[in-house]
Amino acid sequence: MDAYLRKMERRIANMGRMMHQLGVPALDGRSDKALQVGAAARRCAFCRWSEECERWLAAPTDKPNAYRTFCPNAETFDRLSA
């Protein structure tokens, strides 16, 4: 179970890093956008692309739009950062 929880924690940490990298602003918990972030967190927690995510986060400026090819939250993050 510990390995499973570590994997989930890593994925959620990736989400925070991804949001920061993409310029998604901090959201007020009362915001209607908070529901979108909650749904995104669930997608991140069970994402099968976490290795690709970590590789992109290690060097996002190499291919700045590459996250759109693997991230199930790409559209959500793009919408929230606009």
N, CA, C and O atoms as a DFTB+ gen file, in Angstrom:
328 C
 N C O
     1  1       0.821      -1.202       0.000
     2  2       0.000       0.000       0.000
     3  2       0.860       1.260       0.000
     4  3       0.478       2.260      -0.608
     5  1       2.012       1.233       0.668
     6  2       2.864       2.409       0.710
     7  2       3.322       2.825      -0.683
     8  3       3.342       4.016      -0.991
     9  1       3.685       1.876      -1.521
    10  2       4.118       2.198      -2.883
    11  2       2.980       2.859      -3.655
    12  3       3.207       3.803      -4.412
    13  1       1.776       2.373      -3.469
    14  2       0.605       2.946      -4.139
    15  2       0.407       4.392      -3.692
    16  3       0.176       5.268      -4.525
    17  1       0.494       4.647      -2.395
    18  2       0.302       6.005      -1.890
    19  2       1.412       6.936      -2.364
    20  3       1.148       8.096      -2.679
    21  1       2.643       6.449      -2.419
    22  2       3.740       7.266      -2.931
    23  2       3.505       7.640      -4.401
    24  3       3.782       8.765      -4.817
    25  1       2.997       6.695      -5.164
    26  2       2.708       6.957      -6.576
    27  2       1.628       8.031      -6.700
    28  3       1.739       8.937      -7.527
    29  1       0.594       7.928      -5.885
    30  2      -0.489       8.925      -5.913
    31  2       0.043      10.296      -5.502
    32  3      -0.281      11.301      -6.133
    33  1       0.855      10.341      -4.449
    34  2       1.425      11.604      -4.000
    35  2       2.280      12.237      -5.090
    36  3       2.230      13.449      -5.301
    37  1       3.064      11.414      -5.779
    38  2       3.913      11.922      -6.855
    39  2       3.063      12.506      -7.976
    40  3       3.394      13.558      -8.523
    41  1       1.986      11.839      -8.317
    42  2       1.113      12.331      -9.389
    43  2       0.458      13.649      -9.009
    44  3       0.359      14.553      -9.839
    45  1       0.015      13.767      -7.780
    46  2      -0.609      15.015      -7.334
    47  2       0.434      16.131      -7.270
    48  3       0.135      17.277      -7.603
    49  1       1.658      15.802      -6.843
    50  2       2.735      16.796      -6.863
    51  2       2.997      17.251      -8.294
    52  3       3.214      18.437      -8.542
    53  1       2.977      16.304      -9.238
    54  2       3.150      16.658     -10.650
    55  2       2.068      17.635     -11.092
    56  3       2.336      18.559     -11.859
    57  1       0.859      17.431     -10.612
    58  2      -0.234      18.321     -10.991
    59  2       0.076      19.744     -10.540
    60  3      -0.094      20.691     -11.308
    61  1       0.525      19.894      -9.315
    62  2       0.880      21.220      -8.815
    63  2       1.992      21.855      -9.622
    64  3       1.937      23.042      -9.942
    65  1       2.994      21.072      -9.951
    66  2       4.105      21.565     -10.764
    67  2       3.623      21.959     -12.161
    68  3       4.033      22.983     -12.705
    69  1       2.747      21.130     -12.731
    70  2       2.210      21.400     -14.066
    71  2       1.403      22.700     -14.049
    72  3       1.561      23.543     -14.933
    73  1       0.548      22.858     -13.053
    74  2      -0.267      24.069     -12.966
    75  2       0.623      25.298     -12.824
    76  3       0.370      26.326     -13.452
    77  1       1.650      25.197     -12.013
    78  2       2.578      26.310     -11.842
    79  2       3.279      26.632     -13.164
    80  3       3.360      27.792     -13.568
    81  1       3.777      25.603     -13.822
    82  2       4.484      25.785     -15.085
    83  2       3.597      26.430     -16.146
    84  3       4.069      27.238     -16.946
    85  1       2.322      26.075     -16.154
    86  2       1.395      26.588     -17.169
    87  2       0.733      27.904     -16.772
    88  3      -0.056      28.461     -17.536
    89  1       1.052      28.399     -15.581
    90  2       0.520      29.688     -15.160
    91  2      -0.912      29.651     -14.669
    92  3      -1.616      30.659     -14.730
    93  1      -1.351      28.503     -14.185
    94  2      -2.705      28.427     -13.621
    95  2      -2.673      29.131     -12.269
    96  3      -1.909      28.732     -11.390
    97  1      -3.483      30.164     -12.086
    98  2      -3.455      30.912     -10.827
    99  2      -4.020      30.103      -9.663
   100  3      -4.806      29.173      -9.844
   101  1      -3.594      30.488      -8.469
   102  2      -4.168      29.885      -7.260
   103  2      -5.655      30.200      -7.248
   104  3      -6.072      31.307      -7.586
   105  1      -6.439      29.222      -6.860
   106  2      -7.887      29.396      -6.907
   107  2      -8.480      29.456      -5.518
   108  3      -8.058      28.736      -4.613
   109  1      -9.446      30.308      -5.361
   110  2     -10.220      30.399      -4.129
   111  2     -11.090      29.156      -4.041
   112  3     -11.700      28.770      -5.038
   113  1     -11.163      28.531      -2.903
   114  2     -11.956      27.320      -2.724
   115  2     -13.430      27.494      -3.041
   116  3     -14.135      26.515      -3.282
   117  1     -13.893      28.718      -3.041
   118  2     -15.304      28.978      -3.346
   119  2     -15.538      29.209      -4.825
   120  3     -16.680      29.358      -5.261
   121  1     -14.474      29.239      -5.593
   122  2     -14.579      29.521      -7.017
   123  2     -15.228      28.351      -7.756
   124  3     -15.059      27.193      -7.374
   125  1     -15.971      28.667      -8.816
   126  2     -16.531      27.603      -9.645
   127  2     -15.405      26.842     -10.342
   128  3     -15.584      25.691     -10.740
   129  1     -14.258      27.478     -10.486
   130  2     -13.111      26.805     -11.081
   131  2     -12.534      25.751     -10.149
   132  3     -11.836      24.845     -10.603
   133  1     -12.812      25.852      -8.865
   134  2     -12.327      24.858      -7.908
   135  2     -12.876      23.471      -8.245
   136  3     -12.198      22.467      -8.027
   137  1     -14.092      23.411      -8.771
   138  2     -14.661      22.123      -9.184
   139  2     -13.869      21.528     -10.337
   140  3     -13.668      20.315     -10.394
   141  1     -13.421      22.374     -11.254
   142  2     -12.615      21.905     -12.374
   143  2     -11.270      21.369     -11.884
   144  3     -10.773      20.365     -12.395
   145  1     -10.683      22.041     -10.892
   146  2      -9.415      21.598     -10.337
   147  2      -9.599      20.266      -9.607
   148  3      -8.727      19.400      -9.678
   149  1     -10.707      20.098      -8.917
   150  2     -10.996      18.830      -8.244
   151  2     -11.094      17.683      -9.236
   152  3     -10.552      16.602      -9.000
   153  1     -11.778      17.916     -10.336
   154  2     -11.888      16.889     -11.377
   155  2     -10.520      16.614     -11.987
   156  3     -10.189      15.464     -12.274
   157  1      -9.721      17.665     -12.186
   158  2      -8.371      17.487     -12.727
   159  2      -7.514      16.669     -11.770
   160  3      -6.728      15.828     -12.205
   161  1      -7.659      16.908     -10.478
   162  2      -6.884      16.151      -9.486
   163  2      -7.209      14.661      -9.560
   164  3      -6.315      13.821      -9.447
   165  1      -8.457      14.340      -9.746
   166  2      -8.830      12.917      -9.875
   167  2      -8.198      12.315     -11.130
   168  3      -7.695      11.191     -11.102
   169  1      -8.227      13.066     -12.225
   170  2      -7.595      12.556     -13.451
   171  2      -6.096      12.370     -13.245
   172  3      -5.534      11.365     -13.682
   173  1      -5.441      13.323     -12.588
   174  2      -4.003      13.207     -12.329
   175  2      -3.694      12.011     -11.428
   176  3      -2.730      11.283     -11.665
   177  1      -4.505      11.815     -10.408
   178  2      -4.251      10.735      -9.454
   179  2      -4.244       9.368     -10.123
   180  3      -3.535       8.466      -9.677
   181  1      -5.011       9.207     -11.170
   182  2      -5.109       7.907     -11.836
   183  2      -4.536       7.917     -13.252
   184  3      -4.804       7.014     -14.044
   185  1      -3.746       8.942     -13.561
   186  2      -3.194       9.100     -14.904
   187  2      -2.152       8.025     -15.213
   188  3      -1.332       7.670     -14.366
   189  1      -2.204       7.523     -16.426
   190  2      -1.232       6.515     -16.840
   191  2      -0.033       7.136     -17.539
   192  3       0.850       6.416     -18.005
   193  1       0.011       8.455     -17.617
   194  2       1.085       9.156     -18.312
   195  2       2.023       9.871     -17.345
   196  3       2.666      10.845     -17.736
   197  1       2.120       9.424     -16.112
   198  2       2.923      10.154     -15.120
   199  2       4.406      10.215     -15.477
   200  3       5.067      11.206     -15.168
   201  1       4.937       9.190     -16.114
   202  2       6.350       9.233     -16.500
   203  2       6.584      10.292     -17.575
   204  3       7.572      11.024     -17.514
   205  1       5.693      10.382     -18.553
   206  2       5.800      11.416     -19.573
   207  2       5.671      12.800     -18.940
   208  3       6.371      13.741     -19.315
   209  1       4.777      12.900     -17.989
   210  2       4.569      14.156     -17.281
   211  2       5.861      14.578     -16.573
   212  3       6.286      15.728     -16.686
   213  1       6.471      13.663     -15.856
   214  2       7.702      13.983     -15.139
   215  2       8.829      14.365     -16.100
   216  3       9.609      15.273     -15.814
   217  1       8.914      13.679     -17.227
   218  2       9.939      14.040     -18.216
   219  2       9.700      15.451     -18.745
   220  3      10.637      16.239     -18.872
   221  1       8.437      15.768     -19.052
   222  2       8.143      17.105     -19.558
   223  2       8.432      18.148     -18.485
   224  3       9.016      19.190     -18.783
   225  1       8.038      17.890     -17.257
   226  2       8.271      18.848     -16.183
   227  2       9.754      19.078     -15.921
   228  3      10.135      20.138     -15.424
   229  1      10.589      18.104     -16.247
   230  2      12.032      18.253     -16.062
   231  2      12.626      19.249     -17.064
   232  3      13.657      19.862     -16.784
   233  1      11.994      19.414     -18.215
   234  2      12.508      20.322     -19.248
   235  2      11.366      20.879     -20.085
   236  3      11.300      20.616     -21.286
   237  1      10.467      21.642     -19.475
   238  2       9.278      22.108     -20.201
   239  2       9.569      23.082     -21.332
   240  3       8.770      23.201     -22.261
   241  1      10.682      23.770     -21.271
   242  2      10.962      24.751     -22.323
   243  2      11.485      24.103     -23.594
   244  3      11.504      24.739     -24.648
   245  1      11.912      22.839     -23.513
   246  2      12.376      22.148     -24.716
   247  2      11.254      22.009     -25.741
   248  3      11.453      22.258     -26.930
   249  1      10.094      21.617     -25.278
   250  2       8.905      21.464     -26.128
   251  2       7.713      21.971     -25.311
   252  3       6.991      21.177     -24.708
   253  1       7.509      23.278     -25.291
   254  2       6.526      23.861     -24.378
   255  2       5.093      23.371     -24.529
   256  3       4.336      23.405     -23.559
   257  1       4.703      22.925     -25.694
   258  2       3.326      22.474     -25.889
   259  2       3.182      20.965     -25.885
   260  3       2.086      20.456     -26.118
   261  1       4.246      20.243     -25.629
   262  2       4.218      18.781     -25.690
   263  2       3.269      18.164     -24.661
   264  3       2.768      17.060     -24.872
   265  1       3.017      18.861     -23.553
   266  2       2.106      18.309     -22.545
   267  2       0.733      18.017     -23.138
   268  3       0.018      17.138     -22.658
   269  1       0.369      18.752     -24.177
   270  2      -0.942      18.553     -24.800
   271  2      -1.073      17.179     -25.465
   272  3      -2.188      16.729     -25.731
   273  1       0.037      16.519     -25.731
   274  2      -0.012      15.212     -26.384
   275  2      -0.278      14.075     -25.409
   276  3      -0.676      12.990     -25.834
   277  1      -0.069      14.291     -24.111
   278  2      -0.245      13.199     -23.154
   279  2      -1.128      13.546     -21.958
   280  3      -1.681      12.646     -21.326
   281  1      -1.270      14.809     -21.642
   282  2      -1.951      15.191     -20.402
   283  2      -3.471      15.192     -20.566
   284  3      -3.998      15.924     -21.404
   285  1      -4.177      14.384     -19.780
   286  2      -5.632      14.372     -19.873
   287  2      -6.265      15.670     -19.357
   288  3      -7.460      15.901     -19.544
   289  1      -5.458      16.510     -18.709
   290  2      -5.955      17.782     -18.189
   291  2      -5.499      18.976     -19.013
   292  3      -5.701      20.118     -18.598
   293  1      -4.895      18.744     -20.158
   294  2      -4.336      19.847     -20.952
   295  2      -5.379      20.932     -21.217
   296  3      -5.112      22.113     -20.995
   297  1      -6.547      20.549     -21.683
   298  2      -7.583      21.546     -21.985
   299  2      -8.027      22.285     -20.737
   300  3      -8.234      23.498     -20.763
   301  1      -8.171      21.555     -19.654
   302  2      -8.579      22.186     -18.383
   303  2      -7.530      23.180     -17.933
   304  3      -7.866      24.308     -17.573
   305  1      -6.257      22.783     -17.945
   306  2      -5.195      23.687     -17.527
   307  2      -5.109      24.902     -18.442
   308  3      -4.911      26.022     -17.971
   309  1      -5.255      24.690     -19.732
   310  2      -5.230      25.804     -20.677
   311  2      -6.366      26.775     -20.375
   312  3      -6.167      27.989     -20.369
   313  1      -7.535      26.246     -20.128
   314  2      -8.717      27.076     -19.838
   315  2      -8.513      27.861     -18.527
   316  3      -8.849      29.042     -18.446
   317  1      -7.962      27.190     -17.511
   318  2      -7.783      27.838     -16.213
   319  2      -6.673      28.891     -16.227
   320  3      -6.686      29.822     -15.422
   321  1      -5.720      28.740     -17.140
   322  2      -4.619      29.711     -17.184
   323  2      -4.943      30.908     -18.062
   324  3      -4.207      31.894     -18.072
   325  1      -6.048      30.822     -18.801
   326  2      -6.405      31.937     -19.708
   327  2      -6.957      33.121     -18.945
   328  3      -7.305      34.137     -19.547
